Amino acid sequence: MISLNKDQQGQMLGKLQRYFSSELDQDLGGFEAQFLLDFIAKDLGAYFYNQGLADALKHVETRFEDISESMYELIQDTDSMAKL
């Protein structure tokens, strides 16, 4: 389960309540909003977390390829180049 501090929870609860009010024309009380947020964090949070990790991994892999290419560009010609 994703851990959220009280400030983050408060902001997210407010967003849920505003969304329900403006988009669904429904009032979502604080108690209900907390239950919904708990459900999202517990049962759906791992999907968002895993996607974030996958995105970060892709970014790191791309950067590592760039660094690797840059390092190969630094190789100087020598008689032993055939060994590389």
PyMOL Python script that loads the backbone (N, CA, C, O; Angstrom):
from pymol import cmd

cmd.read_pdbstr("""\
ATOM      1  N   MET A   1       0.845  -1.191   0.000  1.00  0.00           N
ATOM      2  CA  MET A   1       0.000   0.000   0.000  1.00  0.00           C
ATOM      3  C   MET A   1       0.882   1.243   0.000  1.00  0.00           C
ATOM      4  O   MET A   1       1.905   1.289   0.683  1.00  0.00           O
ATOM      5  N   ILE A   2       0.492   2.211  -0.744  1.00  0.00           N
ATOM      6  CA  ILE A   2       1.231   3.465  -0.820  1.00  0.00           C
ATOM      7  C   ILE A   2       0.998   4.260   0.458  1.00  0.00           C
ATOM      8  O   ILE A   2      -0.134   4.383   0.925  1.00  0.00           O
ATOM      9  N   SER A   3       2.070   4.794   1.015  1.00  0.00           N
ATOM     10  CA  SER A   3       1.968   5.616   2.227  1.00  0.00           C
ATOM     11  C   SER A   3       1.872   7.084   1.846  1.00  0.00           C
ATOM     12  O   SER A   3       2.654   7.580   1.035  1.00  0.00           O
ATOM     13  N   LEU A   4       0.921   7.761   2.429  1.00  0.00           N
ATOM     14  CA  LEU A   4       0.734   9.187   2.179  1.00  0.00           C
ATOM     15  C   LEU A   4       0.770   9.921   3.507  1.00  0.00           C
ATOM     16  O   LEU A   4       0.223   9.446   4.503  1.00  0.00           O
ATOM     17  N   ASN A   5       1.419  11.087   3.520  1.00  0.00           N
ATOM     18  CA  ASN A   5       1.394  11.870   4.754  1.00  0.00           C
ATOM     19  C   ASN A   5       0.056  12.614   4.844  1.00  0.00           C
ATOM     20  O   ASN A   5      -0.722  12.631   3.890  1.00  0.00           O
ATOM     21  N   LYS A   6      -0.193  13.222   5.990  1.00  0.00           N
ATOM     22  CA  LYS A   6      -1.499  13.868   6.221  1.00  0.00           C
ATOM     23  C   LYS A   6      -1.772  14.990   5.230  1.00  0.00           C
ATOM     24  O   LYS A   6      -2.912  15.170   4.800  1.00  0.00           O
ATOM     25  N   ASP A   7      -0.736  15.752   4.860  1.00  0.00           N
ATOM     26  CA  ASP A   7      -0.919  16.841   3.907  1.00  0.00           C
ATOM     27  C   ASP A   7      -1.322  16.290   2.540  1.00  0.00           C
ATOM     28  O   ASP A   7      -2.241  16.805   1.905  1.00  0.00           O
ATOM     29  N   GLN A   8      -0.632  15.242   2.092  1.00  0.00           N
ATOM     30  CA  GLN A   8      -0.974  14.623   0.817  1.00  0.00           C
ATOM     31  C   GLN A   8      -2.393  14.065   0.850  1.00  0.00           C
ATOM     32  O   GLN A   8      -3.164  14.249  -0.091  1.00  0.00           O
ATOM     33  N   GLN A   9      -2.729  13.382   1.941  1.00  0.00           N
ATOM     34  CA  GLN A   9      -4.081  12.831   2.074  1.00  0.00           C
ATOM     35  C   GLN A   9      -5.132  13.936   2.010  1.00  0.00           C
ATOM     36  O   GLN A   9      -6.149  13.800   1.329  1.00  0.00           O
ATOM     37  N   GLY A  10      -4.879  15.022   2.721  1.00  0.00           N
ATOM     38  CA  GLY A  10      -5.823  16.134   2.715  1.00  0.00           C
ATOM     39  C   GLY A  10      -6.030  16.706   1.327  1.00  0.00           C
ATOM     40  O   GLY A  10      -7.159  16.991   0.930  1.00  0.00           O
ATOM     41  N   GLN A  11      -4.938  16.874   0.584  1.00  0.00           N
ATOM     42  CA  GLN A  11      -5.040  17.400  -0.777  1.00  0.00           C
ATOM     43  C   GLN A  11      -5.817  16.439  -1.670  1.00  0.00           C
ATOM     44  O   GLN A  11      -6.671  16.859  -2.452  1.00  0.00           O
ATOM     45  N   MET A  12      -5.518  15.157  -1.551  1.00  0.00           N
ATOM     46  CA  MET A  12      -6.187  14.163  -2.387  1.00  0.00           C
ATOM     47  C   MET A  12      -7.668  14.033  -2.032  1.00  0.00           C
ATOM     48  O   MET A  12      -8.510  13.879  -2.917  1.00  0.00           O
ATOM     49  N   LEU A  13      -7.980  14.096  -0.750  1.00  0.00           N
ATOM     50  CA  LEU A  13      -9.382  14.033  -0.334  1.00  0.00           C
ATOM     51  C   LEU A  13     -10.165  15.211  -0.909  1.00  0.00           C
ATOM     52  O   LEU A  13     -11.287  15.046  -1.386  1.00  0.00           O
ATOM     53  N   GLY A  14      -9.568  16.391  -0.861  1.00  0.00           N
ATOM     54  CA  GLY A  14     -10.210  17.569  -1.440  1.00  0.00           C
ATOM     55  C   GLY A  14     -10.440  17.412  -2.930  1.00  0.00           C
ATOM     56  O   GLY A  14     -11.496  17.789  -3.439  1.00  0.00           O
ATOM     57  N   LYS A  15      -9.464  16.860  -3.634  1.00  0.00           N
ATOM     58  CA  LYS A  15      -9.609  16.652  -5.078  1.00  0.00           C
ATOM     59  C   LYS A  15     -10.720  15.650  -5.380  1.00  0.00           C
ATOM     60  O   LYS A  15     -11.509  15.849  -6.303  1.00  0.00           O
ATOM     61  N   LEU A  16     -10.777  14.573  -4.600  1.00  0.00           N
ATOM     62  CA  LEU A  16     -11.852  13.593  -4.797  1.00  0.00           C
ATOM     63  C   LEU A  16     -13.221  14.229  -4.577  1.00  0.00           C
ATOM     64  O   LEU A  16     -14.147  14.015  -5.359  1.00  0.00           O
ATOM     65  N   GLN A  17     -13.338  15.005  -3.515  1.00  0.00           N
ATOM     66  CA  GLN A  17     -14.623  15.638  -3.215  1.00  0.00           C
ATOM     67  C   GLN A  17     -15.019  16.636  -4.299  1.00  0.00           C
ATOM     68  O   GLN A  17     -16.182  16.688  -4.698  1.00  0.00           O
ATOM     69  N   ARG A  18     -14.057  17.428  -4.778  1.00  0.00           N
ATOM     70  CA  ARG A  18     -14.357  18.390  -5.851  1.00  0.00           C
ATOM     71  C   ARG A  18     -14.728  17.670  -7.145  1.00  0.00           C
ATOM     72  O   ARG A  18     -15.631  18.101  -7.861  1.00  0.00           O
ATOM     73  N   TYR A  19     -14.035  16.578  -7.442  1.00  0.00           N
ATOM     74  CA  TYR A  19     -14.337  15.816  -8.651  1.00  0.00           C
ATOM     75  C   TYR A  19     -15.758  15.258  -8.595  1.00  0.00           C
ATOM     76  O   TYR A  19     -16.525  15.396  -9.548  1.00  0.00           O
ATOM     77  N   PHE A  20     -16.097  14.633  -7.485  1.00  0.00           N
ATOM     78  CA  PHE A  20     -17.442  14.072  -7.347  1.00  0.00           C
ATOM     79  C   PHE A  20     -18.498  15.161  -7.465  1.00  0.00           C
ATOM     80  O   PHE A  20     -19.553  14.947  -8.063  1.00  0.00           O
ATOM     81  N   SER A  21     -18.222  16.307  -6.906  1.00  0.00           N
ATOM     82  CA  SER A  21     -19.184  17.405  -6.951  1.00  0.00           C
ATOM     83  C   SER A  21     -19.329  17.971  -8.359  1.00  0.00           C
ATOM     84  O   SER A  21     -20.448  18.128  -8.848  1.00  0.00           O
ATOM     85  N   SER A  22     -18.217  18.277  -9.014  1.00  0.00           N
ATOM     86  CA  SER A  22     -18.277  18.942 -10.320  1.00  0.00           C
ATOM     87  C   SER A  22     -18.586  17.991 -11.473  1.00  0.00           C
ATOM     88  O   SER A  22     -19.317  18.362 -12.391  1.00  0.00           O
ATOM     89  N   GLU A  23     -18.050  16.788 -11.446  1.00  0.00           N
ATOM     90  CA  GLU A  23     -18.218  15.876 -12.579  1.00  0.00           C
ATOM     91  C   GLU A  23     -19.392  14.910 -12.417  1.00  0.00           C
ATOM     92  O   GLU A  23     -20.010  14.507 -13.402  1.00  0.00           O
ATOM     93  N   LEU A  24     -19.694  14.546 -11.187  1.00  0.00           N
ATOM     94  CA  LEU A  24     -20.746  13.551 -10.958  1.00  0.00           C
ATOM     95  C   LEU A  24     -21.967  14.125 -10.256  1.00  0.00           C
ATOM     96  O   LEU A  24     -22.954  13.428 -10.023  1.00  0.00           O
ATOM     97  N   ASP A  25     -21.883  15.412  -9.921  1.00  0.00           N
ATOM     98  CA  ASP A  25     -22.971  16.093  -9.216  1.00  0.00           C
ATOM     99  C   ASP A  25     -23.391  15.318  -7.961  1.00  0.00           C
ATOM    100  O   ASP A  25     -24.576  15.165  -7.665  1.00  0.00           O
ATOM    101  N   GLN A  26     -22.381  14.840  -7.241  1.00  0.00           N
ATOM    102  CA  GLN A  26     -22.598  14.074  -6.012  1.00  0.00           C
ATOM    103  C   GLN A  26     -21.766  14.680  -4.896  1.00  0.00           C
ATOM    104  O   GLN A  26     -20.618  15.073  -5.102  1.00  0.00           O
ATOM    105  N   ASP A  27     -22.355  14.750  -3.721  1.00  0.00           N
ATOM    106  CA  ASP A  27     -21.594  15.185  -2.554  1.00  0.00           C
ATOM    107  C   ASP A  27     -20.895  13.970  -1.962  1.00  0.00           C
ATOM    108  O   ASP A  27     -21.519  12.935  -1.727  1.00  0.00           O
ATOM    109  N   LEU A  28     -19.614  14.104  -1.725  1.00  0.00           N
ATOM    110  CA  LEU A  28     -18.823  13.040  -1.123  1.00  0.00           C
ATOM    111  C   LEU A  28     -18.311  13.565   0.208  1.00  0.00           C
ATOM    112  O   LEU A  28     -17.451  14.445   0.251  1.00  0.00           O
ATOM    113  N   GLY A  29     -18.843  13.021   1.287  1.00  0.00           N
ATOM    114  CA  GLY A  29     -18.430  13.459   2.611  1.00  0.00           C
ATOM    115  C   GLY A  29     -17.010  13.021   2.927  1.00  0.00           C
ATOM    116  O   GLY A  29     -16.429  12.189   2.230  1.00  0.00           O
ATOM    117  N   GLY A  30     -16.470  13.586   3.976  1.00  0.00           N
ATOM    118  CA  GLY A  30     -15.099  13.280   4.366  1.00  0.00           C
ATOM    119  C   GLY A  30     -14.874  11.812   4.663  1.00  0.00           C
ATOM    120  O   GLY A  30     -13.847  11.249   4.285  1.00  0.00           O
ATOM    121  N   PHE A  31     -15.824  11.192   5.336  1.00  0.00           N
ATOM    122  CA  PHE A  31     -15.729   9.776   5.686  1.00  0.00           C
ATOM    123  C   PHE A  31     -15.707   8.910   4.424  1.00  0.00           C
ATOM    124  O   PHE A  31     -14.875   8.012   4.295  1.00  0.00           O
ATOM    125  N   GLU A  32     -16.622   9.186   3.499  1.00  0.00           N
ATOM    126  CA  GLU A  32     -16.700   8.436   2.247  1.00  0.00           C
ATOM    127  C   GLU A  32     -15.459   8.663   1.392  1.00  0.00           C
ATOM    128  O   GLU A  32     -14.931   7.733   0.781  1.00  0.00           O
ATOM    129  N   ALA A  33     -15.003   9.909   1.357  1.00  0.00           N
ATOM    130  CA  ALA A  33     -13.806  10.231   0.578  1.00  0.00           C
ATOM    131  C   ALA A  33     -12.597   9.479   1.128  1.00  0.00           C
ATOM    132  O   ALA A  33     -11.763   8.998   0.361  1.00  0.00           O
ATOM    133  N   GLN A  34     -12.499   9.378   2.446  1.00  0.00           N
ATOM    134  CA  GLN A  34     -11.383   8.652   3.059  1.00  0.00           C
ATOM    135  C   GLN A  34     -11.437   7.172   2.688  1.00  0.00           C
ATOM    136  O   GLN A  34     -10.406   6.577   2.376  1.00  0.00           O
ATOM    137  N   PHE A  35     -12.623   6.573   2.719  1.00  0.00           N
ATOM    138  CA  PHE A  35     -12.762   5.169   2.325  1.00  0.00           C
ATOM    139  C   PHE A  35     -12.368   4.972   0.862  1.00  0.00           C
ATOM    140  O   PHE A  35     -11.691   4.000   0.527  1.00  0.00           O
ATOM    141  N   LEU A  36     -12.788   5.886  -0.005  1.00  0.00           N
ATOM    142  CA  LEU A  36     -12.443   5.794  -1.420  1.00  0.00           C
ATOM    143  C   LEU A  36     -10.939   5.935  -1.612  1.00  0.00           C
ATOM    144  O   LEU A  36     -10.336   5.175  -2.370  1.00  0.00           O
ATOM    145  N   LEU A  37     -10.334   6.894  -0.934  1.00  0.00           N
ATOM    146  CA  LEU A  37      -8.889   7.081  -1.042  1.00  0.00           C
ATOM    147  C   LEU A  37      -8.145   5.852  -0.530  1.00  0.00           C
ATOM    148  O   LEU A  37      -7.162   5.427  -1.136  1.00  0.00           O
ATOM    149  N   ASP A  38      -8.602   5.282   0.575  1.00  0.00           N
ATOM    150  CA  ASP A  38      -7.977   4.067   1.106  1.00  0.00           C
ATOM    151  C   ASP A  38      -8.066   2.923   0.099  1.00  0.00           C
ATOM    152  O   ASP A  38      -7.103   2.179  -0.087  1.00  0.00           O
ATOM    153  N   PHE A  39      -9.222   2.784  -0.551  1.00  0.00           N
ATOM    154  CA  PHE A  39      -9.393   1.749  -1.571  1.00  0.00           C
ATOM    155  C   PHE A  39      -8.427   1.968  -2.734  1.00  0.00           C
ATOM    156  O   PHE A  39      -7.758   1.036  -3.182  1.00  0.00           O
ATOM    157  N   ILE A  40      -8.361   3.197  -3.212  1.00  0.00           N
ATOM    158  CA  ILE A  40      -7.479   3.502  -4.339  1.00  0.00           C
ATOM    159  C   ILE A  40      -6.032   3.209  -3.969  1.00  0.00           C
ATOM    160  O   ILE A  40      -5.306   2.583  -4.741  1.00  0.00           O
ATOM    161  N   ALA A  41      -5.611   3.657  -2.796  1.00  0.00           N
ATOM    162  CA  ALA A  41      -4.225   3.447  -2.370  1.00  0.00           C
ATOM    163  C   ALA A  41      -3.926   1.963  -2.182  1.00  0.00           C
ATOM    164  O   ALA A  41      -2.872   1.483  -2.599  1.00  0.00           O
ATOM    165  N   LYS A  42      -4.843   1.242  -1.561  1.00  0.00           N
ATOM    166  CA  LYS A  42      -4.598  -0.170  -1.239  1.00  0.00           C
ATOM    167  C   LYS A  42      -4.749  -1.075  -2.455  1.00  0.00           C
ATOM    168  O   LYS A  42      -3.877  -1.903  -2.720  1.00  0.00           O
ATOM    169  N   ASP A  43      -5.835  -0.927  -3.189  1.00  0.00           N
ATOM    170  CA  ASP A  43      -6.151  -1.869  -4.259  1.00  0.00           C
ATOM    171  C   ASP A  43      -5.697  -1.441  -5.649  1.00  0.00           C
ATOM    172  O   ASP A  43      -5.512  -2.288  -6.523  1.00  0.00           O
ATOM    173  N   LEU A  44      -5.515  -0.156  -5.864  1.00  0.00           N
ATOM    174  CA  LEU A  44      -5.110   0.328  -7.183  1.00  0.00           C
ATOM    175  C   LEU A  44      -3.724   0.960  -7.188  1.00  0.00           C
ATOM    176  O   LEU A  44      -3.099   1.081  -8.241  1.00  0.00           O
ATOM    177  N   GLY A  45      -3.250   1.357  -6.031  1.00  0.00           N
ATOM    178  CA  GLY A  45      -1.981   2.069  -5.940  1.00  0.00           C
ATOM    179  C   GLY A  45      -0.812   1.329  -6.556  1.00  0.00           C
ATOM    180  O   GLY A  45       0.067   1.949  -7.155  1.00  0.00           O
ATOM    181  N   ALA A  46      -0.789   0.004  -6.416  1.00  0.00           N
ATOM    182  CA  ALA A  46       0.329  -0.777  -6.953  1.00  0.00           C
ATOM    183  C   ALA A  46       0.427  -0.655  -8.472  1.00  0.00           C
ATOM    184  O   ALA A  46       1.526  -0.694  -9.025  1.00  0.00           O
ATOM    185  N   TYR A  47      -0.705  -0.508  -9.145  1.00  0.00           N
ATOM    186  CA  TYR A  47      -0.680  -0.342 -10.602  1.00  0.00           C
ATOM    187  C   TYR A  47       0.035   0.956 -10.990  1.00  0.00           C
ATOM    188  O   TYR A  47       0.871   0.967 -11.893  1.00  0.00           O
ATOM    189  N   PHE A  48      -0.303   2.044 -10.298  1.00  0.00           N
ATOM    190  CA  PHE A  48       0.335   3.331 -10.566  1.00  0.00           C
ATOM    191  C   PHE A  48       1.810   3.289 -10.183  1.00  0.00           C
ATOM    192  O   PHE A  48       2.664   3.801 -10.907  1.00  0.00           O
ATOM    193  N   TYR A  49       2.099   2.677  -9.041  1.00  0.00           N
ATOM    194  CA  TYR A  49       3.472   2.558  -8.551  1.00  0.00           C
ATOM    195  C   TYR A  49       4.327   1.773  -9.547  1.00  0.00           C
ATOM    196  O   TYR A  49       5.423   2.201  -9.908  1.00  0.00           O
ATOM    197  N   ASN A  50       3.816   0.618  -9.989  1.00  0.00           N
ATOM    198  CA  ASN A  50       4.565  -0.214 -10.932  1.00  0.00           C
ATOM    199  C   ASN A  50       4.775   0.493 -12.265  1.00  0.00           C
ATOM    200  O   ASN A  50       5.836   0.360 -12.874  1.00  0.00           O
ATOM    201  N   GLN A  51       3.778   1.241 -12.723  1.00  0.00           N
ATOM    202  CA  GLN A  51       3.945   1.983 -13.973  1.00  0.00           C
ATOM    203  C   GLN A  51       4.994   3.073 -13.813  1.00  0.00           C
ATOM    204  O   GLN A  51       5.780   3.322 -14.727  1.00  0.00           O
ATOM    205  N   GLY A  52       5.008   3.719 -12.658  1.00  0.00           N
ATOM    206  CA  GLY A  52       6.036   4.722 -12.384  1.00  0.00           C
ATOM    207  C   GLY A  52       7.425   4.117 -12.392  1.00  0.00           C
ATOM    208  O   GLY A  52       8.362   4.708 -12.928  1.00  0.00           O
ATOM    209  N   LEU A  53       7.564   2.932 -11.795  1.00  0.00           N
ATOM    210  CA  LEU A  53       8.858   2.247 -11.815  1.00  0.00           C
ATOM    211  C   LEU A  53       9.259   1.867 -13.233  1.00  0.00           C
ATOM    212  O   LEU A  53      10.419   2.023 -13.614  1.00  0.00           O
ATOM    213  N   ALA A  54       8.306   1.369 -14.019  1.00  0.00           N
ATOM    214  CA  ALA A  54       8.602   0.997 -15.405  1.00  0.00           C
ATOM    215  C   ALA A  54       9.041   2.220 -16.207  1.00  0.00           C
ATOM    216  O   ALA A  54       9.983   2.137 -16.995  1.00  0.00           O
ATOM    217  N   ASP A  55       8.371   3.344 -16.014  1.00  0.00           N
ATOM    218  CA  ASP A  55       8.748   4.582 -16.707  1.00  0.00           C
ATOM    219  C   ASP A  55      10.138   5.037 -16.288  1.00  0.00           C
ATOM    220  O   ASP A  55      10.940   5.449 -17.126  1.00  0.00           O
ATOM    221  N   ALA A  56      10.425   4.963 -14.988  1.00  0.00           N
ATOM    222  CA  ALA A  56      11.739   5.364 -14.485  1.00  0.00           C
ATOM    223  C   ALA A  56      12.820   4.441 -15.025  1.00  0.00           C
ATOM    224  O   ALA A  56      13.891   4.905 -15.415  1.00  0.00           O
ATOM    225  N   LEU A  57      12.552   3.137 -15.052  1.00  0.00           N
ATOM    226  CA  LEU A  57      13.523   2.178 -15.567  1.00  0.00           C
ATOM    227  C   LEU A  57      13.825   2.446 -17.036  1.00  0.00           C
ATOM    228  O   LEU A  57      14.983   2.393 -17.451  1.00  0.00           O
ATOM    229  N   LYS A  58      12.801   2.730 -17.818  1.00  0.00           N
ATOM    230  CA  LYS A  58      13.002   3.036 -19.236  1.00  0.00           C
ATOM    231  C   LYS A  58      13.879   4.276 -19.391  1.00  0.00           C
ATOM    232  O   LYS A  58      14.768   4.309 -20.242  1.00  0.00           O
ATOM    233  N   HIS A  59      13.629   5.294 -18.570  1.00  0.00           N
ATOM    234  CA  HIS A  59      14.425   6.520 -18.618  1.00  0.00           C
ATOM    235  C   HIS A  59      15.878   6.230 -18.246  1.00  0.00           C
ATOM    236  O   HIS A  59      16.796   6.714 -18.909  1.00  0.00           O
ATOM    237  N   VAL A  60      16.091   5.448 -17.196  1.00  0.00           N
ATOM    238  CA  VAL A  60      17.453   5.114 -16.760  1.00  0.00           C
ATOM    239  C   VAL A  60      18.167   4.306 -17.839  1.00  0.00           C
ATOM    240  O   VAL A  60      19.342   4.546 -18.114  1.00  0.00           O
ATOM    241  N   GLU A  61      17.469   3.352 -18.451  1.00  0.00           N
ATOM    242  CA  GLU A  61      18.076   2.556 -19.517  1.00  0.00           C
ATOM    243  C   GLU A  61      18.502   3.436 -20.686  1.00  0.00           C
ATOM    244  O   GLU A  61      19.587   3.255 -21.239  1.00  0.00           O
ATOM    245  N   THR A  62      17.659   4.381 -21.063  1.00  0.00           N
ATOM    246  CA  THR A  62      17.995   5.299 -22.155  1.00  0.00           C
ATOM    247  C   THR A  62      19.215   6.135 -21.802  1.00  0.00           C
ATOM    248  O   THR A  62      20.118   6.308 -22.621  1.00  0.00           O
ATOM    249  N   ARG A  63      19.237   6.653 -20.578  1.00  0.00           N
ATOM    250  CA  ARG A  63      20.385   7.464 -20.139  1.00  0.00           C
ATOM    251  C   ARG A  63      21.650   6.620 -20.090  1.00  0.00           C
ATOM    252  O   ARG A  63      22.723   7.093 -20.464  1.00  0.00           O
ATOM    253  N   PHE A  64      21.537   5.367 -19.629  1.00  0.00           N
ATOM    254  CA  PHE A  64      22.701   4.496 -19.556  1.00  0.00           C
ATOM    255  C   PHE A  64      23.249   4.223 -20.953  1.00  0.00           C
ATOM    256  O   PHE A  64      24.465   4.194 -21.144  1.00  0.00           O
ATOM    257  N   GLU A  65      22.367   4.024 -21.929  1.00  0.00           N
ATOM    258  CA  GLU A  65      22.811   3.831 -23.309  1.00  0.00           C
ATOM    259  C   GLU A  65      23.550   5.068 -23.806  1.00  0.00           C
ATOM    260  O   GLU A  65      24.582   4.950 -24.466  1.00  0.00           O
ATOM    261  N   ASP A  66      23.031   6.251 -23.495  1.00  0.00           N
ATOM    262  CA  ASP A  66      23.691   7.497 -23.893  1.00  0.00           C
ATOM    263  C   ASP A  66      25.070   7.607 -23.261  1.00  0.00           C
ATOM    264  O   ASP A  66      26.034   7.982 -23.929  1.00  0.00           O
ATOM    265  N   ILE A  67      25.166   7.284 -21.980  1.00  0.00           N
ATOM    266  CA  ILE A  67      26.452   7.351 -21.271  1.00  0.00           C
ATOM    267  C   ILE A  67      27.419   6.335 -21.857  1.00  0.00           C
ATOM    268  O   ILE A  67      28.596   6.637 -22.059  1.00  0.00           O
ATOM    269  N   SER A  68      26.930   5.139 -22.128  1.00  0.00           N
ATOM    270  CA  SER A  68      27.774   4.091 -22.694  1.00  0.00           C
ATOM    271  C   SER A  68      28.327   4.518 -24.053  1.00  0.00           C
ATOM    272  O   SER A  68      29.512   4.330 -24.330  1.00  0.00           O
ATOM    273  N   GLU A  69      27.473   5.088 -24.895  1.00  0.00           N
ATOM    274  CA  GLU A  69      27.925   5.576 -26.200  1.00  0.00           C
ATOM    275  C   GLU A  69      28.967   6.675 -26.037  1.00  0.00           C
ATOM    276  O   GLU A  69      29.963   6.699 -26.760  1.00  0.00           O
ATOM    277  N   SER A  70      28.746   7.572 -25.101  1.00  0.00           N
ATOM    278  CA  SER A  70      29.703   8.655 -24.857  1.00  0.00           C
ATOM    279  C   SER A  70      31.040   8.112 -24.391  1.00  0.00           C
ATOM    280  O   SER A  70      32.089   8.638 -24.764  1.00  0.00           O
ATOM    281  N   MET A  71      31.013   7.075 -23.586  1.00  0.00           N
ATOM    282  CA  MET A  71      32.265   6.490 -23.104  1.00  0.00           C
ATOM    283  C   MET A  71      33.025   5.822 -24.244  1.00  0.00           C
ATOM    284  O   MET A  71      34.249   5.933 -24.316  1.00  0.00           O
ATOM    285  N   TYR A  72      32.315   5.128 -25.139  1.00  0.00           N
ATOM    286  CA  TYR A  72      32.991   4.513 -26.282  1.00  0.00           C
ATOM    287  C   TYR A  72      33.611   5.562 -27.193  1.00  0.00           C
ATOM    288  O   TYR A  72      34.635   5.305 -27.825  1.00  0.00           O
ATOM    289  N   GLU A  73      33.005   6.733 -27.265  1.00  0.00           N
ATOM    290  CA  GLU A  73      33.566   7.815 -28.071  1.00  0.00           C
ATOM    291  C   GLU A  73      34.887   8.314 -27.500  1.00  0.00           C
ATOM    292  O   GLU A  73      35.682   8.911 -28.226  1.00  0.00           O
ATOM    293  N   LEU A  74      35.134   8.084 -26.226  1.00  0.00           N
ATOM    294  CA  LEU A  74      36.373   8.516 -25.578  1.00  0.00           C
ATOM    295  C   LEU A  74      37.536   7.562 -25.814  1.00  0.00           C
ATOM    296  O   LEU A  74      38.685   7.906 -25.535  1.00  0.00           O
ATOM    297  N   ILE A  75      37.250   6.370 -26.324  1.00  0.00           N
ATOM    298  CA  ILE A  75      38.318   5.393 -26.551  1.00  0.00           C
ATOM    299  C   ILE A  75      39.282   5.945 -27.595  1.00  0.00           C
ATOM    300  O   ILE A  75      38.881   6.437 -28.650  1.00  0.00           O
ATOM    301  N   GLN A  76      40.551   5.845 -27.268  1.00  0.00           N
ATOM    302  CA  GLN A  76      41.599   6.340 -28.160  1.00  0.00           C
ATOM    303  C   GLN A  76      42.169   5.179 -28.969  1.00  0.00           C
ATOM    304  O   GLN A  76      42.222   4.042 -28.500  1.00  0.00           O
ATOM    305  N   ASP A  77      42.595   5.491 -30.195  1.00  0.00           N
ATOM    306  CA  ASP A  77      43.185   4.473 -31.059  1.00  0.00           C
ATOM    307  C   ASP A  77      44.493   3.972 -30.467  1.00  0.00           C
ATOM    308  O   ASP A  77      45.341   4.750 -30.028  1.00  0.00           O
ATOM    309  N   THR A  78      44.631   2.662 -30.468  1.00  0.00           N
ATOM    310  CA  THR A  78      45.885   2.018 -30.050  1.00  0.00           C
ATOM    311  C   THR A  78      46.081   0.789 -30.918  1.00  0.00           C
ATOM    312  O   THR A  78      45.207   0.415 -31.699  1.00  0.00           O
ATOM    313  N   ASP A  79      47.224   0.176 -30.771  1.00  0.00           N
ATOM    314  CA  ASP A  79      47.494  -1.056 -31.516  1.00  0.00           C
ATOM    315  C   ASP A  79      46.608  -2.201 -31.036  1.00  0.00           C
ATOM    316  O   ASP A  79      46.410  -3.175 -31.762  1.00  0.00           O
ATOM    317  N   SER A  80      46.081  -2.095 -29.839  1.00  0.00           N
ATOM    318  CA  SER A  80      45.282  -3.189 -29.277  1.00  0.00           C
ATOM    319  C   SER A  80      43.778  -2.970 -29.457  1.00  0.00           C
ATOM    320  O   SER A  80      42.985  -3.609 -28.765  1.00  0.00           O
ATOM    321  N   MET A  81      43.368  -2.087 -30.364  1.00  0.00           N
ATOM    322  CA  MET A  81      41.945  -1.796 -30.572  1.00  0.00           C
ATOM    323  C   MET A  81      41.170  -3.042 -30.998  1.00  0.00           C
ATOM    324  O   MET A  81      39.974  -3.147 -30.730  1.00  0.00           O
ATOM    325  N   ALA A  82      41.833  -3.973 -31.649  1.00  0.00           N
ATOM    326  CA  ALA A  82      41.147  -5.177 -32.109  1.00  0.00           C
ATOM    327  C   ALA A  82      40.628  -6.000 -30.936  1.00  0.00           C
ATOM    328  O   ALA A  82      39.723  -6.815 -31.119  1.00  0.00           O
ATOM    329  N   LYS A  83      41.175  -5.810 -29.737  1.00  0.00           N
ATOM    330  CA  LYS A  83      40.749  -6.567 -28.559  1.00  0.00           C
ATOM    331  C   LYS A  83      39.407  -6.074 -28.036  1.00  0.00           C
ATOM    332  O   LYS A  83      38.716  -6.822 -27.343  1.00  0.00           O
ATOM    333  N   LEU A  84      39.019  -4.855 -28.341  1.00  0.00           N
ATOM    334  CA  LEU A  84      37.734  -4.315 -27.891  1.00  0.00           C
ATOM    335  C   LEU A  84      36.697  -4.790 -28.829  1.00  0.00           C
ATOM    336  O   LEU A  84      35.520  -4.468 -28.664  1.00  0.00           O
TER     337      LEU A  84
END
""", "prot")
cmd.dss("prot")
cmd.show_as("cartoon", "prot")
cmd.util.cbc("prot")
cmd.orient("prot")
